[in-house]
């Protein structure tokens, strides 16, 4: 248990190892990654993230846009959660950290809170937004745009990539179309670590 006022630290070795493990999925050029949204590689990265969330005791929810919400309960579950996260999809020539740092940084915060025996009043939700990059299916920030009511869900399902494949069909094909209605979640605050 951490003492009040103690300068707390995450487990930086564990976070680094997680980033490097995720980077093995969809290797790209010059040490980067190619894990574009709703590809097989994206699906594989999602499964790895879910395994880590399960091991940390988080409850996973997935909405109809495929966005992943991993919840750590607070001492007052009636309070709206504090969200932290970003995205695991990459550009075709993306780096290892863009987006990934925000998701796995959020997971490391939760892991460290668990290690230190710290309870939070508000629940914490580590989030992986679907198709933030927009490289395979335009526009960028697709799932968060639907969540915010800026984009129409039925319309974005029909968006096609260069091979004529539809976003909605590809999301279902990789098995990450959830049942949760998009935008129904309440949010107290959202934090995104990004480079």
C-alpha positions as CSV (number, residue, x, y, z in Angstrom):
1,X,0.0,0.0,0.0
2,X,1.4,3.4,-1.0
3,X,1.7,6.0,1.7
4,X,-0.1,9.4,1.3
5,X,2.1,11.9,-0.5
6,X,4.5,9.2,-1.7
7,X,6.0,9.8,-5.2
8,X,4.5,6.9,-7.1
9,X,6.0,5.3,-10.2
10,X,4.8,2.9,-12.8
11,X,6.7,-0.2,-13.7
12,X,8.6,1.2,-16.7
13,X,10.2,-2.1,-17.6
14,X,6.8,-3.8,-17.8
15,X,5.4,-0.9,-19.9
16,X,8.5,-1.1,-22.3
17,X,8.1,-4.9,-22.6
18,X,4.4,-4.5,-23.4
19,X,5.1,-1.9,-26.1
20,X,7.8,-4.2,-27.6
21,X,5.5,-7.2,-27.4
22,X,2.7,-5.3,-29.2
23,X,5.2,-4.2,-31.9
24,X,5.8,-7.8,-32.9
25,X,2.3,-7.8,-34.3
26,X,2.3,-6.2,-37.8
27,X,5.9,-5.4,-38.2
28,X,6.5,-2.6,-40.7
29,X,9.5,-0.8,-42.3
30,X,12.5,0.7,-40.5
31,X,11.5,-0.9,-37.2
32,X,8.0,0.5,-37.3
33,X,4.6,-1.2,-37.5
34,X,1.8,-1.8,-40.1
35,X,-1.2,-2.7,-38.0
36,X,-4.0,-0.9,-39.9
37,X,-7.5,-0.9,-38.6
38,X,-9.7,-4.0,-38.8
39,X,-7.0,-6.1,-40.4
40,X,-5.9,-9.5,-39.1
41,X,-3.0,-7.8,-37.4
42,X,-5.3,-5.3,-35.7
43,X,-7.4,-8.3,-34.5
44,X,-4.3,-10.0,-33.1
45,X,-3.2,-6.8,-31.3
46,X,-6.7,-6.5,-29.8
47,X,-6.6,-10.1,-28.5
48,X,-3.2,-9.4,-26.9
49,X,-4.5,-6.2,-25.3
50,X,-7.6,-8.1,-24.0
51,X,-5.4,-10.8,-22.4
52,X,-3.4,-8.2,-20.6
53,X,-6.6,-6.5,-19.4
54,X,-8.0,-9.8,-18.2
55,X,-4.8,-10.4,-16.3
56,X,-5.2,-7.0,-14.6
57,X,-8.7,-7.8,-13.5
58,X,-10.4,-5.4,-15.9
59,X,-13.9,-5.9,-17.3
60,X,-13.9,-5.6,-21.1
61,X,-16.8,-4.0,-23.0
62,X,-16.8,-3.6,-26.8
63,X,-19.2,-1.3,-28.7
64,X,-20.6,-1.7,-32.2
65,X,-17.7,0.3,-33.7
66,X,-15.2,-2.2,-32.1
67,X,-13.9,0.3,-29.5
68,X,-12.6,-1.6,-26.5
69,X,-13.4,-0.3,-23.0
70,X,-11.5,-2.1,-20.1
71,X,-13.0,-1.0,-16.8
72,X,-11.4,-1.1,-13.3
73,X,-14.1,-0.6,-10.8
74,X,-13.9,2.4,-8.4
75,X,-14.9,2.5,-4.7
76,X,-18.1,4.4,-5.9
77,X,-19.3,2.6,-9.1
78,X,-22.1,5.1,-9.4
79,X,-19.7,7.8,-10.4
80,X,-18.9,8.3,-14.1
81,X,-15.5,6.8,-15.1
82,X,-12.2,8.5,-15.9
83,X,-11.1,7.3,-19.3
84,X,-7.6,7.0,-20.5
85,X,-6.4,5.6,-23.8
86,X,-5.8,6.1,-27.5
87,X,-5.6,3.6,-30.4
88,X,-3.7,0.4,-31.3
89,X,-4.1,0.8,-35.1
90,X,-1.2,2.3,-37.1
91,X,-0.4,4.0,-40.3
92,X,1.0,1.6,-43.0
93,X,4.4,2.9,-42.1
94,X,3.6,3.8,-38.5
95,X,5.9,3.8,-35.5
96,X,5.7,1.6,-32.5
97,X,4.5,4.3,-30.1
98,X,1.9,6.4,-31.9
99,X,-1.4,5.6,-30.3
100,X,0.0,2.5,-28.7
101,X,1.7,4.5,-26.0
102,X,-1.6,6.0,-24.9
103,X,-3.4,2.6,-24.7
104,X,-0.6,0.7,-23.0
105,X,0.3,3.7,-20.8
106,X,-3.3,3.7,-19.5
107,X,-3.0,-0.1,-18.9
108,X,0.2,0.4,-17.0
109,X,-1.4,3.0,-14.8
110,X,-4.0,0.4,-13.8
111,X,-1.4,-2.3,-13.4
112,X,0.6,0.0,-11.1
113,X,-2.4,0.9,-9.1
114,X,-3.1,-2.8,-8.6
115,X,0.5,-3.4,-7.6
116,X,0.4,-0.6,-5.1
117,X,-3.0,-1.5,-3.7
118,X,-4.5,1.8,-4.5
119,X,-8.3,2.1,-5.0
120,X,-9.7,5.1,-6.9
121,X,-13.1,6.7,-6.2
122,X,-14.1,6.8,-9.9
123,X,-13.8,3.8,-12.1
124,X,-11.0,3.9,-14.7
125,X,-11.6,2.8,-18.2
126,X,-8.6,2.0,-20.5
127,X,-9.8,2.7,-24.1
128,X,-8.7,1.5,-27.6
129,X,-10.6,3.5,-30.2
130,X,-11.2,1.8,-33.5
131,X,-9.7,3.5,-36.6
132,X,-8.2,6.7,-35.2
133,X,-5.6,6.8,-38.0
134,X,-8.0,6.7,-41.0
135,X,-5.3,5.3,-43.3
136,X,-7.3,2.3,-44.5
137,X,-10.8,3.7,-44.1
138,X,-11.3,7.5,-44.2
139,X,-12.0,9.6,-42.2
140,X,-9.6,9.4,-39.2
141,X,-11.1,9.2,-35.7
142,X,-14.0,7.2,-37.1
143,X,-15.2,5.4,-34.0
144,X,-14.6,8.3,-31.7
145,X,-16.5,10.5,-34.2
146,X,-19.5,8.1,-34.1
147,X,-19.2,8.1,-30.3
148,X,-19.4,11.9,-30.2
149,X,-22.3,12.0,-32.6
150,X,-20.3,13.7,-35.3
151,X,-20.3,10.8,-37.8
152,X,-23.2,8.5,-38.7
153,X,-22.6,4.8,-37.7
154,X,-24.5,3.3,-40.6
155,X,-22.7,5.5,-43.1
156,X,-19.2,4.7,-41.7
157,X,-20.0,0.9,-41.9
158,X,-20.3,1.4,-45.7
159,X,-16.9,3.2,-46.1
160,X,-14.6,1.2,-48.4
161,X,-10.8,0.7,-48.6
162,X,-8.7,0.6,-51.7
163,X,-9.7,-3.0,-52.3
164,X,-13.4,-2.2,-52.1
165,X,-13.8,-3.9,-48.7
166,X,-16.4,-2.3,-46.4
167,X,-15.4,-1.2,-42.9
168,X,-18.5,-2.8,-41.2
169,X,-17.9,-6.1,-42.9
170,X,-14.2,-6.1,-42.0
171,X,-15.0,-5.3,-38.4
172,X,-17.3,-8.3,-38.2
173,X,-14.8,-10.5,-40.1
174,X,-12.0,-10.0,-37.5
175,X,-14.6,-10.6,-34.7
176,X,-14.5,-7.2,-32.9
177,X,-17.9,-5.8,-33.6
178,X,-19.4,-5.6,-30.1
179,X,-23.0,-5.4,-28.9
180,X,-22.7,-2.2,-26.9
181,X,-24.5,0.8,-28.3
182,X,-22.0,3.5,-29.4
183,X,-22.0,6.6,-27.3
184,X,-24.0,5.3,-24.4
185,X,-21.1,5.5,-21.9
186,X,-20.9,8.3,-19.4
187,X,-17.5,10.0,-19.1
188,X,-16.1,12.1,-16.2
189,X,-12.9,12.9,-18.0
190,X,-10.7,11.5,-20.8
191,X,-6.9,11.5,-20.8
192,X,-4.7,10.6,-23.8
193,X,-1.0,10.3,-23.6
194,X,0.3,10.8,-27.2
195,X,3.5,11.5,-29.0
